[in-house]
Amino acid sequence: MSGRLVLLGASGYTGTLVLDALIRRGVRPVLAGRNTAALSSLARDHGGLEFTAADAGDTGSIRRLLNPGDVLITTVGPFERFGLGVAEAAVQAGARYIDTTGEVGFVRTLQERFGRQAEETGAVLLPAFGYDYVPGILAGALAAQQAGEAGRRLDVGYFTAGALSPGLSQGTRTTMRDGLFLPAVRLRDGHLVEERAAADVHVFPVSGSRRGHKAGFLVPGTEVLFLPDAFPQLDSVSVYNGWFPSLSRAISLASAASHAIGKSARGRRLLENLSAPLIGKPGGPDSARRAKTRTQVVAAVTGRDGSLLSAVQLTGPNVYTLTGELIAWGAEQLRDRQDLDPGVASPLSAFGLEDLASGCAGLGLVPVEGRRA
């Protein structure tokens, strides 16, 4: 029997996008969060949804919300700070859990801390199920499937069509700023290693771009954690961000300087103070601004000799719109499917490549002609 859908963080920018996507699907979630006045207004605006007070910093308040089989959607970050107690409550309840994190370290912690316990309680944890990092996992899986056993190295690049910089949310700007201080995990020769973010720049073939290619700089990505399980022939996996391709090499140099200065607490505080004006106001782009950009993700697989064996490019809605739609689709799947194995799941291990590709296609995330596995 399916349980309720509970949306934690519904009044935030990403939360409202997820709520809108759920409502369009005919789903009426229970709204949860600290700001009950904002929740009350949202509930009224959507025809009288149920809402309740809950605090991501109080595991007990989340646990009291949940019953076995309920689906908890959380958009409350930073997840390293607010997410572990929320995930723990879902595990204790034997509930199903999905989040919007882009923090790879948080996902690794979920695997290490809650993987076995979730299997025991019957909980299913599906982290990082938005723009971070479903498109790259799908493109990477399609490219690895096409390359076959000869594929050894997978590189995934995230790009956009259209000018993204005027339409970044406060959360994205904060994450990008903080990312300069955090290591990027990559798979190299079969081993997970940590390197400085933006330490490497990679060029990808991108259909529809003016030059036919775009550059991106090294970033963390859950593709590194999940794809080698599905395709064990891959011994190297790296993820890159090319939102500002002409600045990728400059960002790499800036990252080196930030990393050096930020090694001390004093240097970190100095950099955070200097970059504070770049964070901007709360919120993010409206629907008109979002409509001006589209997602582009490229996955390329090479062989042992470095020869290109396959390249898959996906295109889809704006990064924020896509996150809202992906979370809504994933939450419905968690609610309705009884064949899911408990534990910390990836998009592939939860739904399989065929169903994942079909679900993403229904949201408008599709392969570009001539770049399909």
C-alpha positions in Angstrom: 0.0 0.0 0.0 1.5 3.4 -1.0 2.1 6.0 1.6 2.0 9.8 1.7 4.4 12.2 0.0 5.9 14.6 2.5 7.7 17.7 1.1 10.2 19.2 3.5 11.4 22.7 2.5 8.3 23.4 0.4 8.5 27.2 0.9 12.1 27.5 -0.5 13.0 28.2 -4.1 13.6 24.6 -5.1 10.8 23.4 -2.9 8.3 25.5 -4.7 9.5 24.1 -8.1 9.0 20.6 -6.8 5.6 21.4 -5.4 4.5 22.9 -8.7 5.7 19.8 -10.5 3.8 17.5 -8.1 0.6 19.5 -8.4 0.7 19.3 -12.2 0.9 15.5 -11.7 -2.2 15.5 -9.5 -0.1 14.7 -6.4 -1.1 16.6 -3.2 1.8 16.3 -0.8 1.9 17.1 2.9 4.0 20.3 3.3 6.5 20.4 6.1 9.0 23.0 7.3 9.8 25.5 10.0 8.0 28.5 8.6 4.4 27.5 9.2 3.1 30.9 8.0 4.6 30.4 4.6 3.4 26.8 4.5 -0.1 27.9 5.4 -0.1 30.4 2.5 1.2 27.7 0.1 -1.3 25.2 1.3 -4.1 27.7 0.7 -2.8 28.7 -2.8 -3.0 25.0 -3.8 -6.5 24.2 -2.6 -6.0 23.4 1.0 -3.0 21.1 1.3 -2.1 19.5 4.6 0.9 21.1 6.3 2.8 20.6 9.5 5.8 22.1 11.4 9.1 20.2 11.2 12.7 21.2 11.6 15.5 19.6 9.5 17.7 20.3 12.5 15.5 18.2 14.8 15.6 14.5 13.8 12.7 13.7 16.2 10.4 16.2 14.5 11.0 14.5 11.1 10.7 11.0 12.6 7.2 11.8 14.0 6.1 12.8 10.5 6.8 9.5 8.9 5.3 6.0 8.7 6.7 3.0 6.8 6.1 3.4 3.1 5.8 7.2 3.2 8.0 9.1 0.7 10.0 12.0 2.2 11.2 14.7 -0.3 13.7 17.1 1.1 15.1 20.2 -0.5 16.7 21.6 2.7 20.4 22.2 2.3 23.3 22.5 2.7 22.8 18.8 3.2 26.1 18.2 5.0 24.7 20.5 7.7 21.0 19.7 7.7 20.5 16.5 5.8 21.9 13.7 7.9 19.3 13.9 10.6 16.5 14.0 8.0 17.9 10.9 6.3 18.3 9.1 9.6 14.6 9.8 10.4 13.6 8.2 7.1 15.8 5.2 7.7 14.4 4.7 11.3 10.8 4.9 9.9 11.4 2.5 7.1 10.3 5.2 4.7 11.4 6.2 1.2 13.6 9.2 0.8 14.6 11.5 -2.1 16.6 14.7 -2.1 18.0 17.5 -4.3 21.6 17.5 -3.0 24.6 18.3 -5.2 27.0 17.4 -2.3 28.9 14.2 -3.2 30.4 14.0 0.2 26.9 13.9 1.7 26.0 11.0 -0.6 29.1 9.1 0.4 28.2 9.6 4.1 24.7 8.2 3.5 26.3 5.1 1.9 28.7 4.6 4.8 26.4 5.5 7.7 22.9 4.3 6.6 23.3 1.8 3.8 23.1 -1.4 6.0 20.6 0.1 8.4 18.3 1.0 5.5 18.4 -2.5 4.3 17.4 -3.7 7.7 14.5 -1.3 8.1 13.3 -1.5 4.5 14.1 2.2 3.8 15.0 3.3 0.3 17.3 6.4 0.0 17.6 8.0 -3.4 19.9 11.0 -3.0 21.0 13.6 -5.6 18.0 13.0 -7.9 17.9 16.4 -9.6 20.0 18.1 -12.2 22.7 17.0 -9.9 23.2 14.2 -11.1 20.6 12.3 -13.0 21.4 13.7 -16.5 25.1 12.7 -16.2 24.2 9.2 -14.9 21.8 8.6 -17.7 24.2 10.0 -20.4 27.1 8.1 -18.9 25.2 4.8 -18.7 24.0 5.2 -22.4 27.6 5.9 -23.5 29.1 3.1 -21.5 26.5 0.7 -22.8 27.3 1.7 -26.4 31.0 1.4 -25.8 30.7 -2.0 -24.3 33.5 -3.9 -22.6 36.2 -2.0 -24.5 35.2 1.3 -22.6 37.7 2.3 -19.9 37.4 6.0 -19.3 34.2 8.0 -18.9 34.1 11.8 -18.9 30.8 13.6 -18.2 30.3 17.3 -18.9 27.5 19.6 -17.8 26.7 22.5 -20.1 23.8 24.9 -20.9 22.4 26.4 -24.0 21.7 30.1 -23.4 23.2 32.6 -21.0 22.9 31.1 -17.5 24.7 33.6 -15.3 21.8 36.1 -14.9 19.6 33.2 -13.9 21.4 31.5 -11.0 19.7 30.9 -7.7 21.3 32.0 -4.4 21.8 28.4 -3.5 23.6 27.7 -6.7 25.9 30.6 -6.3 26.7 29.5 -2.7 27.4 26.0 -3.8 29.7 27.2 -6.6 31.6 29.4 -4.2 31.9 26.7 -1.5 32.9 24.2 -4.2 36.2 26.0 -4.7 37.3 24.9 -1.2 36.1 21.3 -1.5 37.9 18.4 -3.2 36.5 16.8 -6.3 36.2 13.0 -6.1 37.0 11.1 -9.3 37.7 7.5 -10.2 41.2 6.9 -11.4 42.7 3.5 -12.3 39.9 1.9 -10.3 40.4 3.9 -7.1 38.4 6.9 -5.8 40.8 9.8 -5.4 40.3 13.4 -4.2 41.7 16.3 -6.2 41.3 20.0 -6.0 38.1 21.2 -7.7 38.8 22.7 -11.1 42.3 21.1 -11.1 41.6 19.7 -14.6 40.0 21.1 -17.7 38.4 18.8 -20.4 37.0 19.6 -23.8 33.8 17.9 -25.0 32.2 17.7 -28.4 28.9 19.6 -28.0 26.3 19.6 -30.9 24.7 23.0 -31.4 27.5 25.0 -29.9 29.2 27.7 -32.0 32.6 26.0 -32.1 31.3 22.4 -31.9 33.0 21.9 -28.5 33.0 23.3 -25.0 35.4 23.1 -22.1 34.5 22.3 -18.5 36.5 22.1 -15.2 36.7 19.2 -12.8 33.9 19.0 -10.2 32.5 16.3 -7.9 29.7 14.1 -9.2 27.8 11.0 -8.1 28.5 9.5 -11.5 31.9 8.6 -9.9 30.2 6.7 -7.1 27.4 4.9 -9.0 28.3 4.2 -12.6 31.3 1.8 -12.0 28.9 -0.5 -10.1 26.8 -0.8 -13.2 29.7 -0.8 -15.6 32.7 -2.4 -13.9 34.8 -2.2 -17.0 35.1 1.6 -16.4 38.3 2.2 -14.4 38.3 6.1 -14.7 35.3 8.4 -14.3 35.4 12.2 -14.0 32.8 14.9 -14.1 33.2 18.5 -15.4 31.1 21.7 -15.3 31.1 23.9 -18.4 28.4 26.4 -17.6 30.9 29.1 -18.4 33.1 27.3 -21.0 35.2 30.4 -22.0 36.1 30.9 -18.3 37.0 27.2 -17.5 40.7 27.7 -17.5 40.5 31.0 -15.6 38.3 29.3 -13.0 40.9 26.5 -12.7 43.5 29.1 -11.9 41.2 30.9 -9.5 40.5 27.6 -7.8 44.2 27.0 -7.3 44.6 30.4 -5.6 41.5 29.9 -3.5 42.6 26.5 -2.4 46.0 27.8 -1.3 44.5 30.8 0.6 41.6 28.8 2.1 43.8 26.2 3.8 43.7 28.3 6.9 40.6 29.2 8.8 41.5 32.9 8.5 42.1 32.6 4.8 38.7 30.8 4.3 36.9 33.6 6.2 38.6 36.2 4.1 37.6 34.5 0.9 34.0 34.0 2.1 33.7 37.7 3.1 35.2 38.9 -0.3 32.8 36.6 -2.2 29.7 37.4 -0.1 28.4 40.1 -2.6 28.4 37.5 -5.4 25.9 35.2 -3.5 23.0 37.6 -4.1 19.5 37.6 -2.7 17.4 34.5 -1.8 15.4 32.9 -4.6 16.2 32.1 -8.1 15.1 32.7 -11.7 11.4 32.9 -12.6 9.8 30.8 -15.3 10.5 33.4 -18.1 14.2 33.5 -17.2 14.3 29.7 -16.9 12.7 29.3 -20.4 15.7 31.1 -21.9 18.2 28.3 -21.1 18.4 24.5 -21.7 20.4 21.7 -20.2 23.1 20.0 -22.2 25.0 17.0 -20.8 27.7 15.1 -22.7 29.2 11.7 -21.8 32.2 10.4 -23.7 33.8 7.0 -23.3 37.3 6.1 -24.5 39.2 2.9 -24.7 42.5 1.9 -23.3 44.4 3.6 -26.1 42.5 6.8 -25.7 40.3 6.4 -28.8 36.7 7.7 -28.6 34.3 4.8 -28.5 31.0 6.6 -27.9 29.6 10.0 -27.1 26.0 10.7 -25.9 24.5 14.1 -25.6 21.3 14.8 -23.8 19.3 18.1 -23.9 16.4 19.1 -21.7 14.7 21.9 -19.7 16.5 24.5 -17.7 18.5 23.2 -14.7 16.0 24.3 -12.1 12.9 23.3 -14.0 14.5 19.9 -14.6 15.3 19.4 -10.9 11.7 20.0 -9.9 10.4 17.6 -12.6 12.9 14.9 -11.8 12.1 15.0 -8.1 8.4 14.8 -8.7 8.8 11.8 -11.1 11.2 10.0 -8.8 8.9 10.6 -5.7 6.0 9.0 -7.6 8.1 6.0 -8.5 9.2 5.6 -4.9 5.5 5.8 -3.8 4.1 3.4 -6.4 6.8 0.8 -7.0 7.0 -2.2 -4.7 10.0 -3.8 -6.5 12.7 -1.5 -5.1 15.5 -2.9 -3.1 16.1 -1.2 0.3 19.3 0.7 0.9 21.0 3.7 -0.6 20.1 3.6 -4.3 21.3 5.3 -7.5 19.0 6.2 -10.3 20.2 3.1 -12.2 20.0 0.6 -9.4 16.6 1.9 -8.3 14.8 2.0 -11.7 17.0 0.4 -14.3 18.4 2.1 -17.5 15.3 1.5 -19.6 12.8 2.9 -17.1 15.1 5.8 -16.2 15.6 6.8 -19.9 11.8 6.5 -20.5 11.0 8.6 -17.4 13.5 11.3 -18.3 12.2 11.4 -21.9 8.8 12.1 -20.5 10.2 15.2 -18.8 11.9 16.4 -22.0 15.5 15.1 -21.2 16.3 13.3 -24.4 19.3 12.3 -26.6 20.4 14.6 -29.4 20.0 13.1 -32.8 23.2 11.5 -33.9 24.5 11.4 -30.3 22.5 8.5 -29.1 23.6 5.1 -27.8 
